[in-house]
Amino acid sequence: MFRSIGVHPWVVGELDDIGLGPISQLSVNNLINFKENIFDQLFGNTSERNGWINVTSDVDVRAQLEANLDAVVGSTPPELSMTCVLETTEDLEDGEPPYRFAIEFALSGNLLGTDLDLASLSPEIAVLPETSFDPLSLSLETLTADYEMKLLLTIDTKRRKFSIGEIAVALDAALSTTVLQDIQLADTVVQSFQGSLAVDVSLSYSTVKDWVYTASFEASLTAETSAGTAVASLGLIASDDDVFDDKPPTVVFDFDACEYTNLIKTSFQAFTFADELNSILDTYLDPVLDKSTILPESFNDNIKSSIVSAAETKAIEVQNAVTARLDALLGSCGRRRLGDTVEVGRDGSQRLLTDGLTFGNLAASIQSTIDGVTVTAGFYPGRREIAVDIFIRMEQMFDKAYFTDAISSIFEDLGPAQAMFGAASQTPYISALIDGVSSIIALDMSFSTGVKVENPQSIFTGGADVGESLFFRLNDIGVFAEAAVASVDLGIFPGITVEGGAFLLSAGVRIAAPFEREVSTDGSMSDGISFSHSLRTTRFFPWGKLSASLPFTATVGG
């Protein structure tokens, strides 16, 4: 008897187990049930399927399936393709036709919001890390999805049985939702959220290859906290590029920054950066280069001469820009107070004005004045911090001659392939490859500075309980030189040509783990150890990468 046992527990059941990360009350099976909406609709009922093996006359399987396509979920009938192969078995009598044949089905289709009753679905999302916040209710507005199901089926008409081979399913879906919800934070305090949230889901499964799935979301919300007659307005940006990993969503509240600007400025004074990279590179990169057979001894010196001075200049530029923008914000906040243009409630909450005195405006103004810098700022509830996050990416041109010997050495490893195609002992022609190399040296640095929040809920209910818990944290820093070719097309040996290849070689150092220091009210590190000293004494590790994809064609005996 032909059953859907291969589709139900392996696909539908596991989709329920996988879920959609922080999005609850909703699973992929709510959007599309591969058993009920596709498999059962396409292959009909048990009686119809058993008719394929209880053969008394010719059965046109394709015609039967195509007649069922209208019942398969989707605004338009999906597309069905089939391939059939007769299998010759050893027990066939003379003149007896084959009784076993294999059919591979491939079905692809799409869904729109009109194919489902979206209003009947009531998903929630735990976008706020603090357990004191309830999940936000989502209203599904639109849905687009592309799906695919493949099935390998063997039919044995003599033994009257089916056997199912590999089953594969795939789904790519995009959902847009709206949020309109009030959350009670305290007896007299209500947080009102409204805005939109977009979700993207991609998954594939095979009984041979198992599950591969990703999902992400981005939310842009506004929120108002009402406490008596006072109203404090907020913006909320939330995102997660992989809801299935262990990292919580990134959540940032944007609101009036005036109360915290002085604290941010004081914490930022801990950032100083001069020639620390010299000692770091000498300590962690030199010993590796001494043992390297492909990179020259002068490699480290040339990295230092190319990047250290430029990094110091970039750090000073960042310091000046951030300080200038904080001073400008302080001046604007002072003028606003003098003009009495902000409504302040008795509990300390304030109405967000349209004069741009917000963390979002501060981040945008810093970022607009410096090339190669990304800035975000606001209240991070998951970290319990009001902070400015700064990421610096700086690139300089680097002499690719320092990679020439390394590239030549790497291509010497192609000896077995040379011999296989009659090019033994031939010298690889790599000058064209080296001519196409783009070589840079880069500095990546990421740090956060601001103030710790002891009671996150107090942000919304009457002013942050922050005290003087200032901090500076270096999240990441790395320096590396890189040689890359995006497209490798060259005749590497006589009769052997590389087409559509790629090549990357890099070497440098990266910090082993972030470090954080408490900052005093005068802007110095509380433990008396300077940022410069902390950086010099932090552990780094040598970091490098070699990636080469060299698909080649060979002319043999021609």
Salt bridges, closest charged atoms under 4 A:
ASP40 OD2 - LYS35 NZ 2.94
GLU66 OE2 - ARG62 NH1 3.45
GLU87 OE1 - ARG100 NE 2.98
ASP91 OD2 - LYS158 NZ 3.93
ASP91 OD2 - ARG159 NH2 3.66
GLU96 OE2 - LYS158 NZ 3.35
GLU130 OE1 - ARG384 NH2 3.35
ASP156 OD2 - ARG159 NH1 3.05
ASP256 OD2 - ARG336 NH1 2.65
ASP275 OD1 - ARG536 NH2 3.06
ASP282 OD1 - LYS304 NZ 2.57
ASP301 OD1 - LYS304 NZ 3.67
GLU317 OE1 - LYS314 NZ 3.35
ASP327 OD1 - LYS265 NZ 2.45
GLU343 OE1 - ARG351 NE 3.17
GLU385 OE1 - ARG383 NH2 2.90
GLU385 OE2 - LYS452 NZ 2.65
GLU385 OE2 - ARG473 NH1 2.79
ASP389 OD2 - ARG383 NH1 2.86
GLU395 OE2 - ARG393 NH2 2.82
ASP444 OD1 - ARG393 NH1 2.93
ASP444 OD2 - ARG510 NH2 3.36
ASP476 OD1 - ARG510 NE 3.28
GLU516 OE2 - LYS452 NZ 3.17
GLU516 OE1 - ARG473 NH1 2.80
ASP527 OD2 - ARG517 NE 3.51
